[in-house]
Structures are given as structure tokens and as C-alpha cells.
Amino acid sequence: MKLTVNDLSFSYKTRKILNHVNFSADTKRCVCLLGENGAGKTTLFRCILGLLKGYEGEILVDGEDCKKKSVKERARMISYIPQANLPTFNYSVFQTVLMGTNPLMENFHTPGEKERQLVFEKLEMLGISHLAERGYANLSGGERQLVLIARALVQNSDILIMDEPIANLDYGNQFRIMEKVKKLAEQGYLVILSTHNPEHALLFADQVLVLKNNNIVLSGAPKEILKPEVIQNIYGITVELKNISTENGMVSVFVPCLDL
């Protein structure tokens, strides 16, 4: 499945947020979207998800215009994983994930055995089946994020949109989540996520998009795109790119140039 964005523009009243944005991405790829706060990353995602209706241009999935799709039809193509948060009601993990099967059912139908088996399948796939009866609010941040990913997976859509999925997670959980995300891409999903950590893009992404001045100014392979001057241009901080030898090979990291 291929996602194509053609000449996408969006404004909040007179304030231009996106201006003729163009990019495309295929399944089996992890795509990292980089950009400073306020660059328009969430607005771009909300347009793709159909949550913002007033955009100009085209958003196509396998050549089909998403504007012509119903809410349920679009949900069957594209899933959304927000940042983990605490809910008002402490539903179990199983109940939380089961809610994601709604787009698969006809109106006024309730989840049956087929949907319940799908939930168990995705919980097992992410290694969290043992949490099925736990309350969602009683989980750690990393566990909650995996539950939200499972809830998106039961929609059976091939495109996953993640808005800063590792925000507010500790150092270890950031990498554990990113490893899961990378595996999802390898298993056939198209994963598009926003992050403020360019090292995660270096380690896990197949494609990097840089959003600046209301547009995608760079798109390509991480090692080609993520140069120190690009990071400085995005975030206004000088960095050096260092290659570090590990037991798994060479790893590239950005080191800030600070006067300490």
C-alpha cells in the first residue's frame, strides 16, 4: 500500500501551516518526520487521518482519494497511535484494544469471537498478552504505548500514523518501542512517526522527512539526509556526527557542541 501526498496545503484561518507539501511512502518502511515545535507535524498527520477537512491538494492511498472515503473506510486504511495518556475510565488492556475493532464491523454490531481472537493475536504479536486483564491506567508508560499500538493494529489497516510515540518515555522504553515499530515496518506496515530525536531516525528509519517553513524540504535515506548542518537548521543547535563502535557494529550519534 502506498501513501501519496500531492500539493497539500492547510491554513488555520489566515495562518498558513502547510504549503504545497509533497511526499510518498510505501509499505514495509519506517518513515520519521522531523521538525521543530510548531512546524506543522501534527497538522500534517491530522490531514492524512481526515480529522482536518479544509485542506487543499490530494491525499491518496494506492491512488484513491481519501477525501472520497467515509470515516470507516479511511480507518480501514490508516490507523492512528497517539501519545500514551491516562484515560478517564480504567478499562482493561483487552477492552482497550477491542475498541479498535469498531471500523471492521457493520453499524450496531458488537465485537464477536472473530474480533476477540484478533485482539489476542495482536497482543501476542507485541509481547503483551500477559497484560490482557490489567487495567490500562495501571500500566507503565511503555506498556501503555504498546497497548495503543495493538489497538491500532486490530483495525487491520496497513498504514500506521504515530504522533511522537516515544514522548515522555524513559530512555530504555524509547528504544524498546522503536524496535517494535521497526519490526512492524519489516512485517509489511507503512509506519510514519514524528520524533524530536534524530538519532532514532538514524537507527530505525528507512526514510526521513524534514518539515520546515510549511513544507517538506528534505526527503530521503537517513544517512543521506541527516547531516550536522541539517540538524542545526532544524533545531538551531550545533552538533557533530560521531561514529561509535559497538558489539553490533558502527553506530552514528549526534553530539551537541556545548560550552560546558
C-alpha positions in Angstrom: 0.0 0.0 0.0 1.3 3.4 -1.0 0.6 6.8 0.6 1.0 9.8 -1.7 0.6 13.4 -0.6 0.3 15.9 -3.5 0.4 19.7 -3.1 -1.1 19.6 0.4 -1.9 23.0 1.9 -3.7 23.9 5.1 -4.3 27.1 7.0 -5.9 27.9 10.3 -7.9 31.0 9.2 -5.2 33.3 7.7 -2.2 31.4 9.2 -0.6 29.1 6.7 0.6 25.8 8.3 1.3 23.6 5.3 2.1 24.9 1.8 2.2 22.6 -1.2 3.6 19.6 0.7 4.6 16.6 -1.4 5.9 13.1 -0.5 5.2 9.5 -0.9 6.0 6.3 1.0 5.3 2.6 0.6 4.6 -0.2 3.0 7.5 -2.1 4.7 9.0 1.3 5.5 9.5 3.2 8.7 9.3 6.9 7.9 10.5 9.5 10.5 9.1 13.1 10.3 11.4 15.7 11.8 10.7 19.3 12.5 10.8 21.9 15.3 7.8 22.5 17.6 5.1 24.3 15.6 6.4 23.2 12.3 3.1 21.5 11.4 3.8 17.8 12.0 0.6 17.2 13.9 -1.4 19.2 11.4 0.0 17.1 8.6 -1.0 13.9 10.4 -4.5 15.3 11.1 -5.0 16.0 7.4 -3.9 12.5 6.5 -6.2 11.0 9.1 -9.1 13.0 7.8 -9.5 14.9 11.1 -9.0 18.3 9.3 -11.3 18.7 6.3 -10.3 22.1 4.9 -7.1 21.1 3.2 -6.2 21.7 -0.4 -4.4 19.1 -2.6 -4.6 15.3 -2.6 -4.0 12.5 -0.1 -4.0 9.2 -1.9 -3.8 5.6 -0.7 -3.0 3.3 -3.6 -4.2 6.1 -6.0 -7.6 6.5 -4.3 -8.5 10.0 -3.0 -9.1 9.8 0.8 -11.5 12.8 0.6 -13.9 10.4 -1.1 -13.7 7.8 1.6 -16.1 7.6 4.6 -14.7 7.7 8.2 -14.8 3.9 8.4 -13.3 3.4 5.0 -10.4 5.6 5.9 -10.0 3.9 9.3 -9.6 0.6 7.5 -6.6 2.1 5.6 -4.9 4.3 8.1 -4.6 3.8 11.9 -3.5 6.4 14.5 -1.4 5.9 17.5 -1.4 8.9 19.9 1.0 9.5 22.8 0.2 7.3 25.8 -2.0 9.1 28.4 -4.2 8.3 31.4 -7.8 7.6 30.5 -10.9 8.7 32.4 -12.0 5.1 32.9 -9.6 2.3 33.7 -10.6 -0.3 31.1 -8.7 -3.5 30.9 -6.0 -3.8 28.2 -8.2 -6.3 26.4 -11.2 -3.9 26.4 -9.0 -1.0 25.3 -7.6 -2.9 22.3 -11.0 -4.4 21.4 -12.3 -0.9 20.9 -10.0 -0.7 17.9 -12.1 -3.3 16.0 -15.0 -0.9 15.5 -14.1 0.0 11.9 -14.3 -3.7 11.0 -17.9 -4.1 12.0 -21.2 -3.0 10.5 -23.3 -0.4 12.3 -24.9 -1.5 15.5 -22.9 -4.7 15.7 -20.9 -5.7 18.7 -17.5 -7.5 18.8 -17.7 -11.2 18.4 -15.3 -14.1 18.7 -13.5 -13.1 15.4 -12.7 -9.7 16.9 -11.7 -11.1 20.2 -9.3 -13.5 18.6 -7.8 -10.6 16.6 -7.1 -8.8 19.9 -5.3 -11.8 21.3 -3.3 -12.2 18.1 -2.1 -8.6 18.2 -1.3 -8.6 22.0 0.7 -11.8 21.4 2.4 -10.2 18.4 3.6 -7.3 20.6 4.6 -9.5 23.5 2.0 -8.1 25.9 -0.7 -10.8 26.1 0.1 -11.2 29.8 -1.3 -7.7 30.3 -4.7 -8.5 28.9 -6.6 -8.3 32.2 -4.6 -5.5 33.7 -6.1 -2.0 33.9 -4.7 0.3 31.2 -4.2 3.1 33.8 -2.1 0.8 36.0 0.5 0.2 33.3 3.9 1.9 32.8 4.2 4.5 30.0 6.0 2.0 27.7 3.3 -0.7 28.3 0.5 1.8 27.6 2.2 2.8 24.3 2.3 -0.8 23.2 -1.4 -1.2 24.1 -2.2 1.8 21.9 -0.2 0.2 19.1 -2.1 -3.0 19.5 -5.4 -1.1 19.4 -4.3 0.4 16.1 -3.2 -3.0 14.7 -6.6 -4.6 15.2 -8.1 -2.1 12.7 -6.2 -4.2 10.1 -5.0 -1.1 8.2 -1.6 -1.1 6.5 -0.6 2.5 7.4 0.2 3.5 10.9 0.5 7.1 11.9 2.3 7.8 15.2 2.5 11.3 16.7 5.6 11.3 18.9 5.1 7.8 20.2 8.1 7.9 22.5 7.4 11.3 24.1 7.6 11.2 27.9 9.1 7.6 27.9 12.2 6.8 29.8 15.5 6.1 27.9 15.0 2.3 27.8 11.4 2.4 26.7 12.1 4.8 23.9 14.4 2.2 22.2 12.1 -0.8 23.1 9.2 1.0 21.4 11.3 2.0 18.4 12.4 -1.6 18.0 8.8 -2.8 17.9 8.0 -0.1 15.4 10.8 -1.1 13.1 9.6 -4.7 13.3 6.1 -3.7 12.3 7.6 -2.0 9.2 9.6 -5.1 8.4 6.3 -7.2 8.7 4.6 -5.1 6.0 3.2 -2.0 7.6 4.0 1.6 6.5 4.8 3.4 9.7 5.0 7.2 9.7 6.0 8.8 13.0 7.2 12.1 14.3 10.1 12.4 16.7 12.4 15.1 18.1 15.3 12.6 18.4 17.3 12.5 15.1 19.3 9.5 16.5 16.1 7.4 16.4 15.7 8.3 12.8 19.4 7.3 12.1 18.9 4.0 13.9 15.4 2.9 12.8 14.1 4.8 9.9 14.1 3.8 6.2 13.1 7.3 5.1 13.3 10.7 6.7 11.1 13.7 6.0 12.1 17.2 7.2 9.3 19.7 7.7 10.3 23.3 7.8 8.8 26.6 6.6 5.5 24.9 6.0 6.9 22.4 3.6 8.8 19.1 3.2 12.3 20.5 2.5 14.2 17.2 2.5 13.2 13.6 1.9 15.5 10.5 1.6 17.5 7.9 3.4 18.7 8.8 6.9 22.4 8.7 6.2 21.9 10.9 3.2 19.6 13.5 4.9 20.8 13.7 8.5 23.9 15.8 8.3 25.0 18.1 11.2 24.1 21.2 9.2 20.6 19.9 8.7 20.2 19.3 12.5 21.4 22.8 13.1 18.9 24.2 10.6 16.0 22.3 12.1 16.7 22.8 15.8 19.2 25.7 16.0 21.9 23.7 17.7 25.4 22.8 16.5 26.2 19.1 16.6 28.9 16.7 15.4 28.2 13.3 13.9 30.2 10.7 15.7 30.7 7.0 14.6 30.9 4.7 17.7 32.0 1.1 17.5 29.7 -1.4 19.3 29.4 -5.1 19.5 26.7 -4.9 16.8 28.8 -2.7 14.5 29.2 1.0 14.0 26.5 3.3 15.3 26.2 7.0 14.3 25.2 9.5 17.0 24.9 13.3 17.2 26.9 15.1 19.9 25.9 18.7 20.8 28.7 21.2 20.7 28.2 23.0 24.0 30.3 25.2 26.1 30.3 23.4 29.5 
